[in-house]
Amino acid sequence: MATKSMATKSAPKKAPAAKKPGLMAKIGDAVEAAKAKAQEVGASIAKRAEGAATEARREVRKAATVVEKKAKTAKAQVQRKVRAVEADAKKALGKAERTVKSKARAVKADSEKALVKAERVVKRKVKQAATGARKAAVKVEQAMAPKAAPARKAAVKAAPAKKAAVKTVPATKAPAKKAPARKAAK
């Protein structure tokens, strides 16, 4: 029995005979191969798409950074220009204010000088008019005063020895000078 069991053990079993693949098997193999190829192509396309998307995101970030930098630069330039224009406007305003104040002071000083000059002219004219009026009054008083006869004056001079006999004409008082005109109130 031992030999029998060995015989069975050592004798190789024959493999079934290889069958020729059928049409369905070939189609199945082709489908399997197409699936594998499609998976490879899909994975490759996915990798490429992922790489392209990453590249696009990178480019978008770069472009956004460039735009932000340009916007900051433009904003800073505009702010600088605005500050410069404001400073120029303040300088021009200050200069205009100083000019106006200076001209106002000059006009005020000129008007004050003209006023003082006019007051002096008026005072001078008033004094001249008062003096002229006084002179005219003196002349009028002198003209109205009784005049001594010329013969009497000669007789008075000729007869100094007869002092008692010659009557002297009482002297008229000289008209009193008028008080100077009052100064005009300012």
Sequence and secondary structure as in RCSB ss.txt:
>XXXX:A:sequence
MATKSMATKSAPKKAPAAKKPGLMAKIGDAVEAAKAKAQEVGASIAKRAEGAATEARREVRKAATVVEKKAKTAK
AQVQRKVRAVEADAKKALGKAERTVKSKARAVKADSEKALVKAERVVKRKVKQAATGARKAAVKVEQAMAPKAAP
ARKAAVKAAPAKKAAVKTVPATKAPAKKAPARKAAK
>XXXX:A:secstr
 HHHHHHHHHS           HHHHHHHHHHHHHHHHHHHHHHHHHHHHHHHHHHHHHHHHHHHHHHHHHHHHH
HHHHHHHHHHHHHHHHHHHHHHHHHHHHHHHHHHHHHHHHHHHHHHHHHHHHHHHHHHHHHHHHHHHHHS    H
HHHHHHHH SS TTT                     
